[in-house]
Amino acid sequence: MPESSGSSENAGVLSIENVMRSESLPTLPAVAMELLQRTSNPDVSLDEIANLIQSDPGLAAKVLKTVNSSFYGLPTPCPSIDRAIKMLGLRAVKSLVLGFSILNLNDAVGERIELEAFWKHTVFASAGARQIAKRMDLAEPDEVFAAALFQDMGVLALLSAEMQAYGPVFVHAQGSHARLHELERTQLEIDHAELGALIAERWRMPGLISNVVRYHHRPTAAPNHLRVVQAVGLGQLAAAAIEGLEDGAVDTLIDEAVHQLEIEPADVPDLLEDIRQASREIARVLDQQLGEVPSVQEIMGRAGQMLVEHQMRAEQETMQAQQRAVEAEHMATTDGLTGVGNRKKFDTLVHQQVAEAYSAGTPIATLFSDADKFKFVNDTYGHHVGDAVLIELARRLTDALGERGTVCRYGGEEFAVVVPGVTRDQATAIGEELRQAICSTPFDLAGVEDAPPQLDRTVSVGVSGWSAGQPQVPALDLVQQADKAVYLAKESGRNNVKTWGVDLQADASSTEPALSLAAASSPESGALAGEIKLDLLLIEDDPLAAKLMQMMFLRTGRAEVAIANDGREAVQVLRECAGPDGNLPDLIICDLNLPEFNGLQILKALKANERFAHIPIYMVSGSENADEVKACLDAGAAEFFNKIAVGKDMKNWCEQIVRTLPVAA
């Protein structure tokens, strides 16, 4: 028998193939082999199985002793095997028979080496697996228990077949199962888990057992019966924690129990106590000696401050996760340029606060602020200057509003505000405060490259509101009302406040505010149209189509073309064209379907204004709706073209259009 302090100097590389061919390998008892064969038949009778087990009186006695122990806690004693099968089920009794068969493998090793530590570990690990299986709500904890008993059968096989090479390694591990597994791989290049699984498959044991045997050291790799293998793996950790032979065993158990069982660290001592009690009972039915089992307090004491540290770490991780969630939400709802809320935040906020206002019967208002002539800033000084202006706009609006509400960047140069608890008239006064905050002091751009030292800026503000007693409308309608009020403020000369319900009524005319094409009077007027003779104005919201059409016109060599991308921009360009230094276009091509103001509105406004009435206007649309065509022609359109037909022969179409332009003097 090797010395307990022996080294592994006799160790050498072992081959699983050679071990499997060894005549010294242990075999499964005949009754167990027969039981496996018969239970593979789904039609086997319970009486047949009961008679088979009772053919081995010693085995039958062990089964009944276990069934009647506190391991099962039956309310009444069970007198026979057939009754045990009926009370516990065939699978549970089969698991017990197979579990007891592991003891017969002891005979193959004999007394050549001390196995007390091995069996203590097996008892703790299998008891742990059964208790953990219960906590995991696995269907058959007894099957898990039996599989756990067999998990280290490869160790017994190596001791019986290769005692000379394996015995010193086994002793050198000093009872530590994890250390033994490591020594096997580093010194013998063999793995008792893989060997045990091959033996289990040779014996035609259930796949659940062979999976447990093969993967109990690496549970997450199990392709089948993953939850059972995880339960057995946790049982191994529990055994290591109770034995106290491995540093950090309690720490690892707590970490994995919290992760896999989703229990609190403070619940781990209760789990260990359940395993301690179950281990005593299992040791009695297996006729094994556990000796003195440390108390839970002693077990946890080995961890020192680990439990406290784990709880602190868990709390810290929770706080960090909450902080990350807050930061992620902030990033998702904050405008990256200006630092105020973004469109997503505004949409969420306005729906939430409008619902709360309706429920409480308290007033609420929404305001829209749109920077006047912002395109001029970008086109004249560059987008980086435009960004600086937007940042200052957001700051001034936020400072002026204070704690009364929330400023969000709605899109582009438009900012939206929701103000709970104020009436429409109060909101109009707030809108005036916001307007004054922008126009009262020039923007300081001294630190911005290529920008003027100061720049005067204004905003147009639209207001909508609800108070108790008024019909409730969806939050989106309040938003759209404020947005339409902004359009009216723009049409009224900019740098003013307009309010829905006062300046703009909820009737048919308010859905399409009248377009004012009076010439703009600011120093920026004519910045676009005054520089060149403008032959043609193209109003088209599709950038690709607009660019392609412009390129075709320019290739003719006879047309200077300006592009407006939507109805609002078209109105601004036309106003500038009408200014003192402006040049009216000789021809206007206008898409019918535009954002902001549609093409028919622009057409009607142009024909109603004597300054523009003489200009030919060609309408284009992807639609061939006869009513739309008639409406445009009745409103004064010179021609109506189908965009699809135009796109098929755009070059010739552009050349024909150019021929209609007057020849320069």
C-alpha positions as CSV (number, residue, x, y, z in Angstrom):
1,M,0.0,0.0,0.0
2,P,1.5,3.4,-1.0
3,E,2.5,5.7,1.8
4,S,0.1,8.6,2.4
5,S,3.0,11.0,1.8
6,G,4.2,9.3,-1.3
7,S,5.2,11.2,-4.4
8,S,4.3,10.7,-8.0
9,E,7.8,9.7,-9.1
10,N,6.6,6.3,-10.5
11,A,3.9,8.1,-12.6
12,G,4.0,7.8,-16.3
13,V,1.7,8.4,-19.3
14,L,-1.4,6.2,-19.3
15,S,-3.5,5.3,-22.3
16,I,-7.3,5.1,-21.9
17,E,-7.3,2.5,-24.6
18,N,-4.9,0.3,-22.7
19,V,-6.9,0.8,-19.4
20,M,-10.1,-0.1,-21.2
21,R,-8.5,-3.4,-22.4
22,S,-7.3,-4.3,-18.9
23,E,-8.7,-7.5,-17.4
24,S,-8.6,-5.8,-14.0
25,L,-11.3,-3.3,-14.8
26,P,-14.3,-3.6,-12.4
27,T,-17.6,-4.9,-13.6
28,L,-21.2,-4.0,-12.7
29,P,-23.0,-6.5,-10.5
30,A,-25.1,-9.0,-12.4
31,V,-28.4,-7.7,-10.8
32,A,-27.6,-4.2,-11.9
33,M,-26.8,-5.3,-15.5
34,E,-30.0,-7.3,-15.7
35,L,-31.9,-4.4,-14.3
36,L,-30.6,-2.1,-17.0
37,Q,-31.4,-4.6,-19.7
38,R,-35.0,-5.2,-18.5
39,T,-35.9,-1.5,-17.8
40,S,-34.9,-0.7,-21.4
41,N,-38.1,-2.5,-22.3
42,P,-41.0,-0.1,-21.9
43,D,-43.4,-3.0,-21.3
44,V,-41.5,-4.6,-18.4
45,S,-43.8,-5.3,-15.4
46,L,-43.2,-3.9,-12.0
47,D,-43.5,-7.4,-10.5
48,E,-40.7,-8.6,-12.8
49,I,-38.4,-5.8,-11.5
50,A,-39.4,-6.4,-7.9
51,N,-38.5,-10.2,-8.3
52,L,-35.2,-9.3,-9.9
53,I,-34.2,-7.0,-7.0
54,Q,-35.3,-9.5,-4.4
55,S,-33.2,-12.2,-6.0
56,D,-30.3,-10.4,-4.3
57,P,-31.3,-10.3,-0.6
58,G,-28.5,-8.1,0.4
59,L,-29.3,-5.5,-2.3
60,A,-33.0,-5.7,-1.5
61,A,-32.3,-5.1,2.2
62,K,-30.2,-2.0,1.4
63,V,-33.0,-0.6,-0.8
64,L,-35.7,-1.1,1.8
65,K,-33.4,0.3,4.5
66,T,-32.9,3.5,2.4
67,V,-36.6,3.8,1.5
68,N,-37.6,3.6,5.2
69,S,-34.9,6.1,6.3
70,S,-35.3,9.8,6.8
71,F,-33.7,10.1,3.3
72,Y,-37.3,9.7,2.0
73,G,-39.3,10.5,5.1
74,L,-42.2,8.3,4.1
75,P,-45.3,8.6,6.4
76,T,-45.6,4.8,6.8
77,P,-43.0,2.0,6.6
78,C,-42.6,0.3,3.3
79,P,-42.5,-3.5,3.8
80,S,-41.5,-4.8,0.4
81,I,-39.7,-4.0,-2.9
82,D,-42.9,-4.1,-4.9
83,R,-44.5,-1.7,-2.5
84,A,-41.4,0.6,-2.7
85,I,-41.7,0.6,-6.5
86,K,-45.4,1.6,-6.2
87,M,-44.7,4.3,-3.6
88,L,-41.6,5.8,-5.1
89,G,-41.8,4.8,-8.7
90,L,-39.6,2.5,-10.8
91,R,-37.1,5.2,-11.7
92,A,-36.4,6.1,-8.1
93,V,-35.9,2.4,-7.1
94,K,-33.8,1.8,-10.2
95,S,-31.6,4.7,-9.3
96,L,-31.1,3.3,-5.8
97,V,-30.1,-0.2,-7.1
98,L,-27.6,1.4,-9.5
99,G,-26.3,3.7,-6.8
100,F,-25.6,0.8,-4.5
101,S,-23.8,-1.0,-7.3
102,I,-21.0,1.5,-7.0
103,L,-20.0,-0.1,-3.7
104,N,-19.2,-3.3,-5.5
105,L,-16.5,-1.5,-7.5
106,N,-14.8,-1.2,-4.2
107,D,-14.0,-4.9,-4.3
108,A,-11.9,-4.5,-7.4
109,V,-9.5,-2.1,-5.5
110,G,-9.5,-4.2,-2.4
111,E,-7.3,-3.1,0.5
112,R,-4.4,-2.0,-1.6
113,I,-5.1,1.7,-0.9
114,E,-7.0,3.8,1.6
115,L,-10.4,4.9,0.2
116,E,-12.0,6.6,3.2
117,A,-11.4,10.1,1.8
118,F,-12.7,9.0,-1.6
119,W,-16.0,7.7,-0.1
120,K,-16.5,10.7,2.1
121,H,-16.2,12.9,-0.9
122,T,-18.6,10.7,-2.9
123,V,-21.2,10.9,-0.1
124,F,-20.9,14.7,0.3
125,A,-21.0,15.2,-3.5
126,S,-24.0,12.9,-4.1
127,A,-25.9,14.3,-1.2
128,G,-25.2,17.8,-2.5
129,A,-26.3,16.9,-6.0
130,R,-29.6,15.5,-4.7
131,Q,-30.4,18.5,-2.5
132,I,-29.4,20.9,-5.3
133,A,-31.6,19.0,-7.8
134,K,-34.5,19.6,-5.5
135,R,-33.8,23.3,-5.4
136,M,-33.5,23.3,-9.1
137,D,-36.9,21.6,-9.4
138,L,-35.5,18.8,-11.4
139,A,-38.0,16.0,-12.0
140,E,-36.0,13.1,-10.6
141,P,-33.6,14.0,-7.7
142,D,-33.0,10.3,-7.1
143,E,-31.6,9.9,-10.7
144,V,-29.3,12.8,-10.0
145,F,-28.2,11.2,-6.8
146,A,-27.4,7.8,-8.5
147,A,-25.6,9.6,-11.3
148,A,-23.5,11.6,-8.8
149,L,-22.5,8.3,-7.0
150,F,-21.1,7.1,-10.3
151,Q,-19.3,10.3,-11.3
152,D,-15.9,9.2,-10.0
153,M,-16.1,5.5,-11.1
154,G,-13.1,6.3,-13.4
155,V,-11.0,6.8,-10.3
156,L,-11.9,3.3,-9.0
157,A,-11.2,1.8,-12.5
158,L,-7.7,3.4,-12.6
159,L,-6.9,2.2,-9.1
160,S,-8.0,-1.4,-10.0
161,A,-6.3,-1.5,-13.4
162,E,-3.2,0.7,-13.0
163,M,-2.5,0.8,-9.3
164,Q,1.3,1.1,-9.8
165,A,1.1,4.2,-12.0
166,Y,-2.1,5.8,-10.6
167,G,-1.8,5.0,-6.9
168,P,1.0,7.5,-6.1
169,V,-0.9,10.2,-8.0
170,F,-4.1,9.4,-6.0
171,V,-2.2,9.6,-2.7
172,H,-0.4,12.8,-3.7
173,A,-3.7,14.5,-4.2
174,Q,-4.3,14.2,-0.5
175,G,-8.0,13.7,-0.8
176,S,-8.6,16.8,-2.9
177,H,-10.7,15.8,-5.9
178,A,-9.8,18.9,-7.9
179,R,-6.1,18.4,-7.2
180,L,-6.4,14.8,-8.3
181,H,-8.0,15.7,-11.6
182,E,-5.2,18.2,-12.3
183,L,-2.5,15.7,-11.5
184,E,-4.0,13.2,-13.8
185,R,-3.8,15.5,-16.7
186,T,-0.4,17.0,-16.0
187,Q,1.4,13.8,-14.9
188,L,-0.4,10.9,-16.5
189,E,-2.2,12.6,-19.4
190,I,-5.4,10.7,-18.6
191,D,-8.8,11.8,-17.3
192,H,-10.8,9.7,-14.9
193,A,-14.0,11.5,-16.1
194,E,-13.5,10.4,-19.8
195,L,-12.5,6.9,-18.7
196,G,-15.5,6.5,-16.4
197,A,-17.9,7.7,-19.2
198,L,-16.5,5.1,-21.6
199,I,-17.0,2.3,-19.0
200,A,-20.6,3.6,-18.4
201,E,-21.3,3.4,-22.1
202,R,-19.8,-0.1,-22.2
203,W,-22.2,-1.2,-19.5
204,R,-25.1,0.4,-21.3
205,M,-25.9,2.7,-18.4
206,P,-28.4,5.5,-19.0
207,G,-27.2,8.5,-21.0
208,L,-27.8,10.7,-18.0
209,I,-25.2,8.8,-16.0
210,S,-22.6,8.7,-18.8
211,N,-23.1,12.5,-19.3
212,V,-22.6,13.2,-15.6
213,V,-19.5,11.1,-15.4
214,R,-17.9,12.7,-18.5
215,Y,-18.7,16.3,-17.7
216,H,-18.9,16.6,-13.9
217,H,-15.6,18.7,-14.0
218,R,-16.9,20.9,-16.8
219,P,-20.6,21.0,-16.5
220,T,-21.2,23.8,-19.0
221,A,-19.8,21.7,-21.8
222,A,-22.4,18.9,-21.4
223,P,-24.4,18.5,-24.7
224,N,-27.3,16.7,-23.0
225,H,-28.8,16.7,-19.5
226,L,-27.2,20.1,-18.8
227,R,-29.2,20.9,-15.7
228,V,-28.5,17.5,-14.1
229,V,-24.8,17.9,-14.9
230,Q,-24.8,21.4,-13.4
231,A,-26.5,20.0,-10.2
232,V,-23.8,17.4,-9.9
233,G,-21.1,20.0,-10.5
234,L,-22.5,22.1,-7.7
235,G,-22.6,19.0,-5.5
236,Q,-18.8,18.7,-6.1
237,L,-18.3,22.3,-5.0
238,A,-20.4,21.7,-1.9
239,A,-18.3,18.6,-1.1
240,A,-15.1,20.6,-1.5
241,A,-16.5,23.3,0.8
242,I,-17.4,20.8,3.5
243,E,-14.1,19.0,3.3
244,G,-12.0,22.2,3.4
245,L,-9.2,20.7,1.3
246,E,-9.2,23.3,-1.4
247,D,-8.5,27.1,-1.0
248,G,-11.4,29.2,-2.1
249,A,-13.9,26.3,-2.2
250,V,-16.6,28.2,-0.3
251,D,-16.0,31.3,-2.4
252,T,-16.5,29.3,-5.6
253,L,-19.6,27.5,-4.2
254,I,-21.2,30.8,-3.3
255,D,-20.4,32.4,-6.7
256,E,-21.8,29.4,-8.6
257,A,-24.8,28.9,-6.3
258,V,-25.8,32.5,-6.7
259,H,-25.3,32.3,-10.5
260,Q,-26.9,28.9,-11.2
261,L,-29.5,28.6,-8.4
262,E,-30.3,32.3,-8.3
263,I,-30.2,32.3,-4.5
264,E,-28.8,35.0,-2.3
265,P,-25.3,34.5,-0.8
266,A,-26.9,34.5,2.7
267,D,-28.9,31.4,1.7
268,V,-25.8,29.3,1.0
269,P,-25.3,28.3,4.7
270,D,-28.9,26.8,4.8
271,L,-28.0,24.8,1.6
272,L,-24.9,23.5,3.3
273,E,-26.8,22.5,6.4
274,D,-29.3,20.5,4.2
275,I,-26.4,18.8,2.5
276,R,-24.7,18.0,5.9
277,Q,-27.9,16.3,7.2
278,A,-28.5,14.4,3.9
279,S,-24.9,13.2,3.9
280,R,-25.3,11.6,7.4
281,E,-28.3,9.6,6.2
282,I,-26.6,8.6,2.9
283,A,-23.5,7.5,4.8
284,R,-25.6,5.2,7.0
285,V,-27.4,3.5,4.0
286,L,-24.1,3.1,2.2
287,D,-22.3,1.8,5.4
288,Q,-19.7,4.5,5.1
289,Q,-18.0,6.5,7.9
290,L,-17.9,10.3,7.6
291,G,-16.2,10.9,10.9
292,E,-16.6,14.4,12.3
293,V,-18.4,16.7,9.9
294,P,-17.6,20.4,10.4
295,S,-20.5,22.7,11.3
296,V,-21.8,25.2,8.8
297,Q,-20.3,27.9,11.0
298,E,-16.9,26.3,10.7
299,I,-17.3,25.8,6.9
300,M,-18.3,29.5,6.4
301,G,-15.6,30.6,8.8
302,R,-13.0,29.3,6.3
303,A,-14.2,31.8,3.9
304,G,-13.3,34.6,6.3
305,Q,-14.7,37.9,4.9
306,M,-15.6,36.3,1.6
307,L,-19.4,36.3,2.2
308,V,-19.4,39.9,3.3
309,E,-17.1,40.8,0.4
310,H,-19.4,38.9,-2.0
311,Q,-22.4,40.8,-0.8
312,M,-20.6,44.1,-1.0
313,R,-19.4,43.2,-4.5
314,A,-22.9,42.1,-5.5
315,E,-24.3,45.4,-4.2
316,Q,-21.6,47.3,-6.0
317,E,-22.3,45.4,-9.2
318,T,-26.0,46.2,-8.9
319,M,-25.2,49.9,-8.3
320,Q,-22.9,49.9,-11.3
321,A,-25.5,48.1,-13.5
322,Q,-28.1,50.7,-12.4
323,Q,-25.6,53.5,-13.1
324,R,-24.9,52.0,-16.6
325,A,-28.6,51.7,-17.2
326,V,-29.1,55.4,-16.2
327,E,-26.2,56.4,-18.4
328,A,-27.4,54.4,-21.3
329,E,-30.9,55.9,-20.9
330,H,-29.3,59.4,-20.7
331,M,-27.4,58.8,-23.9
332,A,-30.4,57.4,-25.7
333,T,-32.6,60.4,-24.7
334,T,-30.0,63.2,-25.0
335,D,-29.1,65.2,-28.1
336,G,-25.4,64.7,-28.7
337,L,-24.7,68.2,-29.9
338,T,-26.7,70.5,-27.5
339,G,-27.0,68.3,-24.4
340,V,-30.7,68.8,-24.0
341,G,-33.3,66.0,-24.5
342,N,-33.7,64.6,-27.9
343,R,-36.8,63.8,-30.0
344,K,-37.2,60.4,-28.2
345,K,-37.2,62.0,-24.8
346,F,-39.7,64.7,-25.9
347,D,-42.1,62.1,-27.4
348,T,-42.0,60.0,-24.2
349,L,-42.3,63.0,-21.9
350,V,-45.2,64.8,-23.7
351,H,-47.3,61.6,-23.8
352,Q,-46.6,60.9,-20.1
353,Q,-47.2,64.4,-18.9
354,V,-50.3,65.0,-21.0
355,A,-51.8,61.8,-19.6
356,E,-51.0,62.9,-16.1
357,A,-52.5,66.4,-16.7
358,Y,-55.7,64.9,-18.1
359,S,-56.0,62.5,-15.1
360,A,-55.4,65.3,-12.5
361,G,-57.3,68.0,-14.4
362,T,-54.3,70.3,-14.4
363,P,-53.3,72.5,-17.4
364,I,-50.4,71.7,-19.7
365,A,-48.7,73.4,-22.6
366,T,-46.3,72.6,-25.5
367,L,-44.2,75.1,-27.2
368,F,-42.1,74.9,-30.4
369,S,-39.2,77.2,-31.1
370,D,-37.7,77.3,-34.6
371,A,-34.5,79.3,-35.4
372,D,-35.2,81.9,-38.0
373,K,-33.1,81.7,-41.2
374,F,-30.9,79.0,-39.9
375,K,-30.0,77.8,-43.3
376,F,-28.4,81.2,-44.0
377,V,-26.0,80.6,-41.0
378,N,-24.9,77.1,-42.3
379,D,-24.6,78.3,-45.9
380,T,-22.7,81.5,-45.1
381,Y,-20.4,80.4,-42.3
382,G,-20.4,76.7,-42.3
383,H,-22.1,73.9,-40.3
384,H,-19.6,74.2,-37.5
385,V,-20.8,77.7,-36.9
386,G,-24.4,76.5,-37.2
387,D,-23.6,73.9,-34.5
388,A,-22.3,76.6,-32.2
389,V,-25.5,78.6,-32.7
390,L,-27.6,75.6,-31.9
391,I,-25.6,74.9,-28.7
392,E,-26.2,78.5,-27.6
393,L,-29.9,78.4,-28.5
394,A,-30.3,75.3,-26.3
395,R,-28.5,76.9,-23.4
396,R,-30.5,80.2,-23.6
397,L,-33.9,78.3,-23.9
398,T,-33.0,76.0,-21.0
399,D,-31.9,78.9,-18.8
400,A,-35.0,81.0,-19.6
401,L,-37.4,78.1,-19.0
402,G,-35.7,77.1,-15.7
403,E,-37.5,74.4,-13.7
404,R,-40.8,75.1,-15.3
405,G,-40.5,72.5,-18.0
406,T,-38.1,70.6,-20.3
407,V,-36.4,71.7,-23.5
408,C,-35.7,69.0,-26.1
409,R,-34.2,69.3,-29.6
410,Y,-37.0,68.1,-31.8
411,G,-35.0,68.1,-35.0
412,G,-32.7,70.4,-37.0
413,E,-33.0,73.9,-35.6
414,E,-36.4,73.2,-33.9
415,F,-36.7,72.9,-30.1
416,A,-39.8,71.5,-28.4
417,V,-40.9,72.3,-24.8
418,V,-43.4,70.7,-22.6
419,V,-44.6,72.7,-19.6
420,P,-47.0,71.1,-17.1
421,G,-49.2,73.1,-14.8
422,V,-49.5,76.3,-17.0
423,T,-52.5,77.6,-19.0
424,R,-52.3,78.6,-22.6
425,D,-52.0,82.3,-21.8
426,Q,-49.2,81.6,-19.3
427,A,-47.5,79.4,-21.9
428,T,-47.7,82.3,-24.4
429,A,-46.0,84.5,-21.9
430,I,-43.3,81.9,-21.5
431,G,-42.9,81.7,-25.2
432,E,-42.3,85.5,-25.2
433,E,-39.7,85.0,-22.5
434,L,-38.0,82.4,-24.7
435,R,-38.1,84.6,-27.8
436,Q,-36.6,87.5,-25.8
437,A,-33.9,85.3,-24.4
438,I,-32.7,84.7,-28.0
439,C,-33.0,88.0,-29.6
440,S,-32.1,90.4,-26.8
441,T,-28.4,89.8,-26.9
442,P,-26.2,88.9,-29.9
443,F,-24.6,85.4,-29.9
444,D,-20.9,85.5,-28.9
445,L,-19.0,83.5,-31.5
446,A,-15.6,84.9,-30.9
447,G,-14.2,81.5,-30.1
448,V,-15.6,79.8,-33.2
449,E,-13.3,79.6,-36.2
450,D,-14.4,81.5,-39.3
451,A,-17.4,83.0,-37.5
452,P,-18.2,86.7,-37.0
453,P,-17.5,87.8,-33.4
454,Q,-21.2,88.3,-32.8
455,L,-24.3,87.2,-34.6
456,D,-27.9,88.4,-34.1
457,R,-30.4,85.5,-34.0
458,T,-34.1,85.2,-33.5
459,V,-36.6,82.4,-33.1
460,S,-40.3,82.0,-34.0
461,V,-42.4,80.3,-31.3
462,G,-45.6,78.3,-31.5
463,V,-47.8,77.6,-28.5
464,S,-50.6,75.1,-27.7
465,G,-52.2,74.2,-24.4
466,W,-55.0,72.4,-22.6
467,S,-56.9,73.3,-19.5
468,A,-59.7,71.5,-17.6
469,G,-63.1,71.9,-19.3
470,Q,-61.6,71.7,-22.8
471,P,-62.0,68.6,-25.0
472,Q,-59.1,66.2,-24.4
473,V,-57.0,65.6,-27.5
474,P,-54.1,63.1,-28.0
475,A,-50.7,64.4,-27.0
476,L,-49.6,64.2,-30.7
477,D,-52.4,66.7,-31.6
478,L,-51.1,69.2,-29.0
479,V,-47.6,68.9,-30.5
480,Q,-48.9,69.4,-34.0
481,Q,-50.9,72.4,-32.9
482,A,-47.8,74.1,-31.5
483,D,-45.9,73.1,-34.7
484,K,-48.6,74.8,-36.9
485,A,-48.4,77.9,-34.8
486,V,-44.7,78.0,-35.5
487,Y,-45.5,78.1,-39.2
488,L,-47.8,81.0,-38.7
489,A,-45.2,82.8,-36.7
490,K,-42.8,82.3,-39.6
491,E,-45.4,83.5,-42.1
492,S,-46.0,86.6,-39.9
493,G,-42.5,87.9,-40.3
494,R,-40.5,85.6,-37.9
495,N,-39.3,86.6,-34.4
496,N,-42.7,86.4,-32.8
497,V,-45.0,84.1,-30.8
498,K,-48.2,82.6,-32.2
499,T,-50.7,80.6,-30.1
500,W,-53.1,77.9,-31.3
501,G,-56.7,78.9,-30.4
502,V,-55.9,82.6,-30.4
503,D,-53.9,83.4,-33.6
504,L,-54.6,80.1,-35.3
505,Q,-58.1,78.5,-34.9
506,A,-58.9,74.8,-35.1
507,D,-60.9,75.1,-38.4
508,A,-60.3,74.0,-42.0
509,S,-58.1,77.0,-42.8
510,S,-55.8,76.4,-39.9
511,T,-54.6,73.1,-41.4
512,E,-53.1,75.0,-44.3
513,P,-51.9,78.4,-43.1
514,A,-52.0,81.0,-45.8
515,L,-48.6,81.6,-47.4
516,S,-47.2,85.1,-47.2
517,L,-44.8,85.8,-50.0
518,A,-44.0,89.3,-48.9
519,A,-40.3,90.2,-49.4
520,A,-38.1,89.6,-46.4
521,S,-36.5,92.8,-45.1
522,S,-33.5,91.5,-43.1
523,P,-29.9,92.1,-44.3
524,E,-29.8,88.4,-45.3
525,S,-32.4,88.9,-48.1
526,G,-31.2,88.1,-51.5
527,A,-28.2,86.1,-50.2
528,L,-29.2,83.3,-52.6
529,A,-31.1,85.0,-55.5
530,G,-29.3,88.3,-55.7
531,E,-25.9,86.9,-56.7
532,I,-26.9,85.5,-60.1
533,K,-29.6,85.7,-62.7
534,L,-31.9,83.0,-61.6
535,D,-33.5,81.3,-64.6
536,L,-35.2,78.4,-62.9
537,L,-36.3,77.5,-59.4
538,L,-36.7,73.7,-58.8
539,I,-38.8,72.8,-55.7
540,E,-38.2,69.1,-55.1
541,D,-37.8,67.1,-51.8
542,D,-36.0,64.1,-53.3
543,P,-32.3,65.1,-53.1
544,L,-31.2,62.6,-55.8
545,A,-33.9,63.6,-58.3
546,A,-33.3,67.3,-57.6
547,K,-29.5,66.9,-58.1
548,L,-30.0,64.9,-61.3
549,M,-32.4,67.4,-62.8
550,Q,-30.2,70.3,-61.8
551,M,-27.2,68.7,-63.5
552,M,-29.2,68.1,-66.7
553,F,-30.3,71.7,-66.8
554,L,-26.8,73.0,-66.2
555,R,-25.5,70.8,-69.1
556,T,-27.7,72.8,-71.5
557,G,-25.5,75.8,-70.7
558,R,-28.6,78.1,-70.7
559,A,-30.0,77.8,-67.2
560,E,-29.0,78.8,-63.7
561,V,-30.9,76.5,-61.3
562,A,-31.6,76.9,-57.6
563,I,-33.1,74.1,-55.5
564,A,-35.5,74.2,-52.6
565,N,-36.0,70.9,-50.8
566,D,-39.3,71.5,-49.1
567,G,-42.3,73.9,-49.1
568,R,-40.9,76.1,-46.3
569,E,-37.5,76.5,-48.0
570,A,-39.3,77.4,-51.2
571,V,-41.2,80.1,-49.5
572,Q,-38.0,81.5,-48.1
573,V,-36.3,81.5,-51.4
574,L,-39.2,83.2,-53.2
575,R,-39.4,85.9,-50.5
576,E,-35.8,86.7,-51.1
577,C,-36.3,86.7,-54.8
578,A,-39.0,89.3,-54.2
579,G,-36.6,91.6,-52.2
580,P,-35.0,94.8,-53.5
581,D,-31.9,93.0,-54.7
582,G,-33.6,89.8,-55.7
583,N,-34.1,88.3,-59.2
584,L,-37.3,86.5,-59.9
585,P,-37.0,83.2,-61.7
586,D,-38.1,82.8,-65.2
587,L,-39.7,79.4,-64.5
588,I,-40.6,77.4,-61.5
589,I,-40.8,73.6,-61.5
590,C,-42.6,72.4,-58.4
591,D,-43.3,68.9,-57.0
592,L,-46.9,68.4,-55.9
593,N,-46.1,66.3,-52.8
594,L,-43.8,68.2,-50.5
595,P,-43.3,68.4,-46.7
596,E,-44.3,71.5,-44.9
597,F,-46.4,73.3,-47.6
598,N,-47.4,71.2,-50.5
599,G,-47.0,72.1,-54.2
600,L,-50.7,73.1,-54.7
601,Q,-50.5,75.6,-51.8
602,I,-47.4,77.2,-53.2
603,L,-48.9,77.3,-56.7
604,K,-52.1,79.1,-55.4
605,A,-50.0,81.5,-53.3
606,L,-47.8,82.4,-56.3
607,K,-50.7,83.0,-58.6
608,A,-52.5,85.1,-56.0
609,N,-49.5,87.4,-55.7
610,E,-49.1,89.9,-58.6
611,R,-45.3,89.9,-58.2
612,F,-45.1,86.2,-59.1
613,A,-48.4,85.7,-61.1
614,H,-46.7,86.0,-64.5
615,I,-44.1,83.3,-63.8
616,P,-44.9,79.9,-65.6
617,I,-45.2,77.1,-63.1
618,Y,-44.7,73.5,-64.2
619,M,-46.1,70.9,-61.7
620,V,-44.6,67.4,-61.5
621,S,-45.9,64.4,-59.6
622,G,-45.5,60.6,-59.5
623,S,-49.3,60.4,-59.4
624,E,-51.6,60.5,-62.4
625,N,-54.7,61.3,-60.3
626,A,-57.0,63.2,-62.6
627,D,-58.4,65.4,-59.7
628,E,-54.9,66.5,-58.8
629,V,-54.1,67.3,-62.3
630,K,-57.3,69.3,-62.7
631,A,-56.7,71.2,-59.4
632,C,-53.3,72.2,-60.5
633,L,-54.3,73.4,-64.0
634,D,-57.3,75.2,-62.5
635,A,-55.0,77.0,-60.0
636,G,-52.9,78.3,-62.9
637,A,-50.2,75.7,-63.6
638,A,-48.7,76.1,-67.1
639,E,-48.1,72.4,-67.4
640,F,-48.5,69.1,-65.4
641,F,-45.9,66.4,-65.9
642,N,-45.7,62.8,-64.7
643,K,-42.4,62.2,-62.9
644,I,-42.1,58.7,-64.2
645,A,-42.3,59.8,-67.8
646,V,-39.9,62.6,-67.2
647,G,-37.4,60.3,-65.6
648,K,-37.4,58.0,-68.7
649,D,-36.1,60.8,-70.9
650,M,-34.9,63.6,-68.6
651,K,-32.2,64.9,-70.9
652,N,-34.7,65.7,-73.7
653,W,-37.3,67.0,-71.3
654,C,-34.8,69.4,-69.7
655,E,-33.7,70.7,-73.2
656,Q,-37.4,71.3,-74.1
657,I,-37.9,73.2,-70.9
658,V,-34.9,75.4,-71.5
659,R,-36.2,76.4,-74.9
660,T,-39.2,78.0,-73.2
661,L,-36.9,80.3,-71.2
662,P,-36.5,83.9,-72.5
663,V,-33.2,84.6,-74.2
664,A,-31.0,86.9,-72.2
665,A,-30.7,90.4,-73.6
